Amino acid sequence: MAGLMHGIMLKRFGHNVHILEQNASSARSGYAAGISAGPHVQEFLKNHDLTKLPYSVDAEGIQFLEKTSKVKRFIKKPYRLTSWTLLYYRLRANFDGLRSDFCSDPPPASESDGKAIFDTGKRVIDVELTDGTVKVRYEDVNGVKDGMLYADFVIGADGANSFIRRKVLPNVQRPYAGYVAFRGTVPQRDVSEETNRIFDGRLSVCNMSKPKNYILL
């Protein structure tokens, strides 16, 4: 996601941008992940999202619930809630004009834009700076043909197990944080009106019996 946001800005400044995506498919799944669009994301979309389509639902604040659904505490703070999938396809529409169910009419590129290439199935296996130019070597995860690219500037946004981070910062460790997250969804039409009323317009956290367990809704 961060790579796409940087790619859009660089493209709009007239730079040619080539994104190497190790996932083999353009059709990415967000696994129903809900996310909050914070101030920086809101500002980015305001300035760079040319679709100008709605991307979020508003929440008036965050509530902490007991097991009986009684509100223990409420913090009034506006949130904009969206989904990983919607945001991803909105960014792709702006970067390389990808059509999807989330954006069927991507904005056209302007004459001042640089070229934008989103290359799937390419996993970076080496980067090397030589005479002011970065050589990026990659393997094709589909077993087609490995290759090499040359760039003036490289952004490492290759995920939690980033090869580029290990290459540039070999001493940085990523220890286990000590928690496990489970995710599930249910269609809104399948829950009761009372349940919809409790959650409507609010980000909710359910405190469990054990002090370090909770459910985020």
C-alpha angles and dihedrals in degrees: 000000000000090000091055093049092052090044093055093051093047091047091052089051088058099259123137108242127196116186118197109207115190092202107096096220133063088212100084123189119217091194089232092295113171118206138179117242102224128202094276093052091046091051091047093052091045090056103033111022104098094180090072089199122147111268106174149034120233125242121194094213148310125291129197114215135199121223088268090056091250112148109244096178138001126199113197105219124132116245132184110214123199139147134261091236096051092048093047094053092043089056092046090053089055096042106044104357097254112177117220143152086270094053117015095171110045117195115262120248116256125230091252094055121105122231115282121204124179106194115192128202094030118128117191112232102170143011125191133177113219125169093338094311126104116223112207117194119194140178124223108238090205089061094245111121131327117221153178132241130191121214142172092216133020128194116200107217099143100134139258093319092047115181091198092055090051090048096048099031106027094166095058110106128202105208124187109273093215103248142093123212126207121192130200139160137201127192111258091232090062097061128076125265089245091055091048089049092053094051100033113119095355138093105230135205120189115205113218129210094263115068096236098044124090143151122228116207 
